[in-house]
Amino acid sequence: MTDKPVLAVIGGSGLYAIQGLEELRENVIETPFGKPSAPVVTGRLEGKPVAFLARHGIGHTILPQEVNSRANIWALKSLGVERVVSISAVGSLREDYAPGSIAVPDQLIDFTKDRSRTFFGEGLVAHIGSADPFCTDLSGQLLTALQTTGANIHSGGALVTIEGPRFSTRAESQVFRSWGASLIGMTASPEAFLAREAELCFAVMAHVTDYDVWHISEEPVTVEMVLAILDRNTQTAQAALRALLRDLPQERHCVCGTALKNAIITQPGKIPPETRKKLALLVDKYLK
């Protein structure tokens, strides 16, 4: 397969491959930020070129805070990817987002602590806009695709990302609820912000596996609980991805593709040559 992928999928807990991919190829990609979590698998689905990356590595060996999100997003960008769907297991912070349902969040709260959140630095400063951290166009297209599956689907809600790998305390869970957050997970940050810096459209398919620990009439979240829900939801995810690919517009009409246009603040003559070379994939079109 030589065509650039029209869609990349980052698979999280419980989704480690895309069923039905044809013309499979493993791409081992080196980046300025180290190695991605796994080789990027490219192939065809619904006749269209796609890419898949296992966020936690082959066999799920990488902790949430150990995921090299910069390398992962860079690797997808280097393949020509413009749209990314992140599939994630999340807890629910509200009664109506019940376990077994799937949500497409529209807001993000970054409550992580020790992760690399930007490609920039080393003499090159950029400030991206992130008022709406997920691509509204791709999120809407993903929502429409999910609705064709007949599953219990929710639109919108704020997703709070915690550091992990432990689950929340009851006090923490209640704090997040008091903030008005709908969902809780461990991986959307910094993926979404790095995707924006790389001018990629980014949307989340959030599989609700539990009520975190706030719901006094439900058992606190466990790994067994998470995996059981994800196993049941796998077919829904696969069907939604196929539906998304069938109707995905060829051209993008959102602002994601020009996110860096007015974000770079460093004077071009002050950028160290080695930094400019390192980040050429992202910034060359604005610094020529």
C-alpha positions in Angstrom: 0.0 0.0 0.0 1.5 3.3 -1.1 -1.5 5.7 -0.6 -1.4 7.8 2.5 -3.9 6.7 5.1 -7.2 8.6 5.1 -7.7 7.7 8.7 -5.6 6.5 11.6 -6.9 4.6 14.6 -5.1 4.6 17.9 -6.4 1.5 19.8 -6.5 1.5 23.5 -7.3 -1.1 26.1 -9.2 -4.0 24.5 -8.7 -3.0 20.9 -5.3 -4.1 19.6 -6.1 -4.6 15.9 -8.7 -3.7 13.2 -10.5 -6.8 11.9 -10.7 -7.1 8.1 -7.6 -5.1 7.2 -6.2 -6.1 3.8 -2.8 -5.6 2.4 -1.3 -5.4 5.8 2.2 -3.9 6.3 4.1 -3.1 9.5 5.9 0.2 9.5 8.7 0.6 11.9 9.1 4.4 12.2 11.9 6.4 14.0 10.9 9.8 15.2 12.8 12.8 16.7 11.0 11.9 20.0 11.9 8.2 20.1 10.0 5.1 19.2 6.2 4.9 18.9 4.4 2.4 21.1 4.4 -0.2 18.3 4.9 -0.5 14.6 2.2 1.4 12.7 0.1 -1.2 10.8 -1.2 0.1 7.5 -3.7 -1.6 5.2 -7.1 -1.2 3.5 -10.5 -1.2 5.0 -13.6 -0.6 2.9 -11.2 -0.2 0.1 -9.5 2.8 1.7 -6.0 3.1 3.1 -5.9 3.2 6.9 -3.4 3.0 9.7 -3.5 1.4 13.2 -1.3 2.0 16.2 -1.6 0.0 19.5 -1.3 2.7 22.1 -0.1 0.4 24.9 2.2 -1.7 22.7 1.9 -5.3 21.5 0.5 -7.3 24.4 -0.4 -4.1 26.5 3.0 -3.5 28.1 3.0 0.3 28.4 1.5 2.2 31.3 -0.6 5.3 30.4 2.1 7.7 31.6 4.7 5.7 29.7 3.0 6.1 26.3 5.2 8.1 24.0 2.4 10.2 22.6 4.8 12.5 20.8 6.4 9.7 18.9 3.0 8.1 18.2 1.4 11.3 16.7 4.7 12.1 14.9 4.7 8.7 13.3 1.2 9.0 12.0 1.9 12.5 10.7 5.0 11.2 8.9 2.7 8.7 7.0 0.6 11.5 5.7 -2.3 10.9 8.2 -4.7 13.9 8.6 -7.5 12.3 10.7 -7.1 10.2 13.9 -9.8 8.4 15.9 -8.6 7.5 19.4 -10.4 4.5 21.0 -10.3 4.6 24.8 -11.8 2.8 27.8 -13.3 5.4 30.2 -15.3 5.6 33.4 -18.6 7.4 33.6 -19.1 10.3 36.0 -22.8 10.7 35.4 -25.8 8.4 35.8 -27.0 8.5 32.2 -23.7 7.5 30.6 -24.1 3.9 31.6 -21.5 1.2 31.3 -21.7 -0.5 27.9 -22.5 2.8 26.1 -20.2 4.8 23.9 -19.6 8.5 24.0 -18.0 11.0 21.7 -16.7 13.8 24.1 -16.4 17.4 23.0 -14.3 18.8 25.9 -11.2 17.7 27.7 -9.7 18.4 31.2 -6.0 17.6 31.5 -5.4 16.4 35.1 -2.2 14.6 34.2 1.1 15.6 35.9 4.3 14.1 34.3 3.7 13.9 30.5 5.4 15.7 27.6 2.6 17.9 26.2 4.2 19.6 23.2 6.6 19.1 20.3 7.9 22.6 20.8 10.7 24.1 22.9 14.5 24.2 22.4 14.2 27.7 20.9 10.9 27.4 19.0 7.8 28.6 20.8 4.2 28.0 19.6 0.9 28.4 21.3 -1.9 26.4 19.7 -5.6 27.2 20.4 -7.4 24.4 22.2 -10.7 25.9 23.2 -12.3 23.0 21.4 -9.7 20.2 21.8 -11.4 17.7 19.6 -12.1 18.2 15.9 -15.8 19.1 15.6 -16.1 17.8 12.1 -14.5 14.4 12.7 -16.3 14.1 16.0 -19.6 14.7 14.3 -18.8 12.2 11.5 -17.7 9.6 14.1 -21.0 10.2 16.1 -23.0 9.6 12.9 -21.1 6.4 12.2 -21.6 5.1 15.7 -25.4 5.8 15.5 -25.7 3.4 12.6 -24.7 0.5 14.8 -27.7 0.6 17.1 -25.6 0.9 20.2 -26.3 3.2 23.1 -24.5 6.4 22.0 -23.9 9.7 23.7 -22.9 13.0 22.2 -20.6 15.4 24.0 -19.4 15.7 27.5 -16.1 16.7 29.1 -13.4 13.9 29.5 -11.0 14.3 32.4 -7.6 12.6 31.9 -5.9 11.4 35.1 -2.3 10.3 35.4 -3.0 6.7 36.3 -2.2 3.8 36.4 -4.3 3.6 39.5 -8.0 4.3 39.4 -9.5 7.2 41.3 -10.2 7.5 45.0 -13.9 8.2 45.9 -13.0 11.7 46.9 -11.3 12.4 43.6 -14.2 11.0 41.6 -16.6 13.2 43.5 -14.4 16.3 42.7 -14.4 15.5 39.0 -18.2 15.2 39.1 -18.5 18.5 40.9 -16.5 20.0 37.9 -19.2 18.9 35.6 -17.0 16.3 33.9 -18.9 13.4 32.2 -16.1 10.9 31.6 -12.7 9.9 33.1 -9.8 8.2 31.3 -6.0 8.0 31.3 -4.9 8.7 27.7 -6.7 11.5 25.8 -4.1 14.0 27.2 -1.7 14.8 25.7 -2.8 13.0 22.5 -5.4 15.5 21.6 -3.1 18.5 22.1 -0.2 17.0 20.2 -2.6 16.1 17.4 -3.6 19.7 17.2 0.0 20.8 17.1 0.5 18.4 14.2 -2.5 19.8 12.5 -4.4 16.5 12.6 -8.1 16.1 13.2 -8.6 14.1 16.4 -11.8 12.5 17.9 -12.3 10.1 20.7 -14.6 7.0 20.7 -14.9 6.5 24.4 -16.2 3.1 25.6 -17.8 3.5 29.0 -16.8 0.5 31.1 -17.8 1.5 34.6 -19.1 4.2 37.0 -15.5 4.9 38.3 -15.9 4.7 42.1 -18.5 7.4 42.9 -21.6 5.3 42.3 -22.4 3.8 45.8 -24.8 1.2 44.4 -22.2 -0.2 41.9 -19.0 -2.0 42.4 -15.8 0.0 42.1 -14.0 -0.3 38.8 -11.8 -3.3 38.2 -9.6 -4.4 35.2 -12.0 -7.4 34.8 -15.0 -5.1 34.6 -13.2 -2.9 32.0 -12.2 -5.8 29.8 -15.6 -7.5 29.9 -17.3 -4.4 28.5 -14.6 -3.8 25.9 -15.0 -7.3 24.7 -18.7 -6.8 24.1 -18.1 -3.4 22.4 -15.4 -4.6 20.0 -17.9 -5.4 17.2 -19.6 -2.1 17.6 -16.3 -0.3 17.3 -15.3 -2.2 14.2 -18.7 -1.6 12.5 -18.5 2.1 13.3 -15.0 2.5 11.8 -16.3 0.9 8.6 -19.3 3.2 8.5 -17.0 6.2 9.1 -14.7 5.2 6.3 -17.6 4.8 3.8 -18.8 8.3 4.4 -15.6 10.1 5.2 -15.3 13.3 3.0 -12.2 13.4 0.9 -11.3 17.0 1.9 -11.2 18.5 5.3 -13.1 21.7 6.0 -12.2 22.3 9.6 -9.5 24.6 11.1 -7.3 21.7 12.3 -5.2 21.7 9.2 -4.0 25.3 9.8 -3.7 25.1 13.6 0.0 26.3 13.5 -0.6 29.2 11.0 -0.8 31.9 13.7 0.6 29.9 16.6 4.4 30.2 16.1 5.6 33.3 17.9 9.4 32.9 17.6 11.0 35.1 15.0 12.3 32.8 12.2 15.8 34.2 12.4 16.0 33.3 16.1 15.1 29.6 15.7 18.2 27.3 16.2 18.9 25.5 13.0 18.9 22.1 14.7 15.4 22.8 16.2 14.1 23.9 12.9 15.4 20.8 11.2 14.0 18.6 14.0 10.5 20.1 13.6 10.5 20.5 9.9 7.6 18.1 9.4 5.4 20.4 11.4 6.7 23.9 10.6 8.4 24.0 7.3 5.4 25.3 5.4 5.2 28.3 7.7 8.9 29.2 7.9 9.9 29.1 4.2 
